[in-house]
Amino acid sequence: MEVRDATADDFEAMRRTAAASMHESYDSFLDPQTIDAALEEWYGADTLAAQVSAADALLYVAEADDDGVVGFVQAEVVTKDPVEGRILWLHVHPEARGDGVGSRLFVRAQEELLQRGAERITGVVLEGNELGTAFYEGHGFARAGDRTVDVGDESYAEALYVQAEAGEVEWESLDEYDVDGQSVFVSYSEADRGSKGPLYQAYSDPDRDRKYGYFCGACHSFDVSMSSMGVVECNDCENRRKATRWDASYL
């Protein structure tokens, strides 16, 4: 699976994915006509084109080898001081759910928001969307408030979630990479905040028994080193985690 920037060539597949996702998640409390009206308003070609080109917005798709686009995420920077990034929508086609697509999209959006200086990351989900609520809570977010959003001609409650502090997150998501013919497994739930983006723990086995090293979330490189004092630094983009051990020579 590849997660990449969305382009105009993806718009039709994104609309199909959003339609399948929303009908699966919202049919229990929204009538089909309301969902279809929302899809037309939110995922028309002009609206998606504006999202792609907006300076503070980001839009990524997940593309499976055999199935094309199976999910996408929308996020944006919503405040500047302090910088807050917000995940607005995360859609995964029902047939692709349970395969880690949502987690990978979530991670990619989070990486970019952190690179844009986000000090706080929030997410929103319609009240009544039990799968969406479970996703945020399962990825270390806690409910922080409520607001309303217009869907068609009606207003609905929407829950606001905020990301927990590092170390409080308890979720798992592994992605397998081929590094010089060797399988390496990146654990997105084990992240340290670096100067430019997250630094993820990588393993040589899917059971996470043998550590491989680190994976840089800023430039997606495995060329990451760690000093004897615990300084982790990407040799490609200089993304850096500070020392975890005290050394008198630093004084």
N, C-alpha and C positions, 0 to 999 in steps of 0.2 A: 504494500500500500504506500502511496506517495501523498504527502500533504504539500500543497503548493498554492501560490497566489491564484485567485480566480481570474479568468479572462472572459471576454465576451462570448467566446466559443462554448463556455460552460453554462451560460444562462438558462438554456432550455432544460438541460439536465438538472440544474439546481432547482428550477421550478417544479419539475417532476418529483425530485427528492423532498422538497418542502411540502408539496401536496400530500404525498404518502405519509410523511412524518406527522403533519398536523392532523390529518384525518385519523391516524392511529392514536395520537395522544389526546385529541380534543373532542372526538365524537361523543364522549360521554357527557359533556357539559356545554358544547357549542353545536348549534345546528349546522348542517352541511353548507347551507347557503351563506352563513356568516363566515365560515372557514374559506369558502371559495372567494368571497368578497375581499377578505384579508389577503389572500394569496395574490389576487389581482392588484391590490393596492401596494403591497410590500415587495412583490417579486416580479414586477413588470420589467421589461428590458431597460427602460429609461431609469427606473429606480435603482436597479442593480449597477448600471453604468455609473450613476452618480456615487454609489457606495465605493466602487472600485477606484474612482478618481479623487475622492475626498481625502484631504490631507490628514485628518484625525481619525479616519476609519480604516479598518482592515477587513479583508474578506478572503478566507482560505477554503479550498475544497480538498476532500479526501478522495483519491482516485484508486480504485481497486484494479488489479491487473486485468481481470476478465469482465468486470461489471461496470467500468467507467466511474463516474462520480457517484459516490454512495453517501456523501455527507458534506456539510459545510458549516462554517462558523462565521458569525458577524460580531465584531467588537469595535470599540472606539475609545478614544480619550475624551472623557466627559467634563473634567475640570482640570485647570492648570496649576492651581496653587492651594493645596497640594495637588500633584498630578494623580488623577484617578482614572483607571482603565475599567471599562465595563464590557462584559460579554452579554450581548443583546439576544442573540438567537444561536442555538446549536441544533442543527437538524441532521438526523441519521435515518436513512431509509430503513423501514421496519425489518426488511430481509437481511440487513447488515448489522443489526443491533446485537450486542453480546460479543462482538469481535474486537472490541477495543477502539473502534473508529471514533466514538465520542471523546474518549480520553485523549487520543492523539490530537484531535482537533483542539481540544481544550488546552493541552500543553503548548501547542504551537501559538495559539492566541496569547496565552500567558507570556510566553517567551518574548513576543513582539511588544506587548504592552510594557513589560519590564525594561526592554531596550529603549522604549520611548520615555522612560523615567517614571513609570507608575510606582507610587508608594503604597497604593491601595488598589486592590482588584475586587470588583463586585460583579454580580450576575443577577439577572432577573428571570422570573418564570411565572407564567400565569397561575393564579390560584386554581387549584383543582387538577393541575398537571402532576400527578403523583410520580410519574417516571422522572420528570424534570427535577422535582423536589428531591427525590432520592439521589439523583446524579450529583447535584450540588452538595448535599449533605455527605454523600459518600466520598467526595473529593475535597473534604476539609473546609467547606463553607458553612457559615452559620447565618440563620435568618436575622436580619438587622432592621427590618421595617417593611412597609407596604406603600404602594402607590396605585394609581389607576392608569389604564391604557385603553385606547379606543380600538375596538375590533369591529369593523363594519360600522353600523350606526349605533352600537352599544358600547358602554364603558364597563370594563372588567377589572377586578382586583388583580394586582401583580405583586408577588413577593420579591423583596430585595435581599440578596445574600451577599455576605462579605467573607473574604478569604481569611481563614484562621492564621495565627502566627505559625512560623516555621517550627517544626517539631511536634505540632499538634495534629498534623494531617496523617490519617491512617487510611490509605487506599493504595492499590497496586496497579501498575500498568507497565508492561514490558514490551519493548519493540526490538526485533531482531535485525541486526545489520551484518553484512558480510565485510570483514576487514582482512584483506589479503588472503582470502580463501578460508578464513576462520569465522565462525558464528560468534557474534558479540551481542549481549543482551543489555539494553539500556533500561534502567529502572527510573521511570519518570517521577515516581513517588518519593525517590531519594534524591533530593535536590538541595544544593547549597547556593545561596545567592552570591553571584559574582559581580564584578564591577560593570559588566556589560550584559549579563544575562545569567540564567541558571547554569550550574555545573552539576551534571547528573552522574551518579555512580553507575558504572558498567561492570558486567560480569561475563565470565566465559561459559556459564551454564545457565539454563532457564530456572534452576532451583536457587540461584543466587548464593551458591556455596563458595565459588571461586571468583574473587575480585579480579577484574581486568584492568581497571583504571577509571578514567573519567571521560565524559562526553560533553563537549561545549554546546550549550544551548544558544549561544550568540552566533556562532558561525558553523555549527554542526560538524565539528572536527573531533577526532579521537587523539590528536596530537597534543595531549595535555599532560603536564608533569606536576609532581608534588615534591616539595623540598622536605628536608628533615624536620623543619619547624611547622609543617602542615600547610604551607602556602601552596595552593593549587592554581596553576596558570596555564592558559591555552597558548601554545607556541605559535599559533596562526594569527590570532586576533588580540592576544594579550588580555583576554578576559581573566580576572584574577579574584581568587578568594583569599582573604587575609589569613595570617598565621593563626594556628589554633594552639600553639605552644609558646610559652614565654622564653625569651633568650636575652641574657644580659647584654649581648653584643648589640642589641637594638637601641640601647640607651646612649 
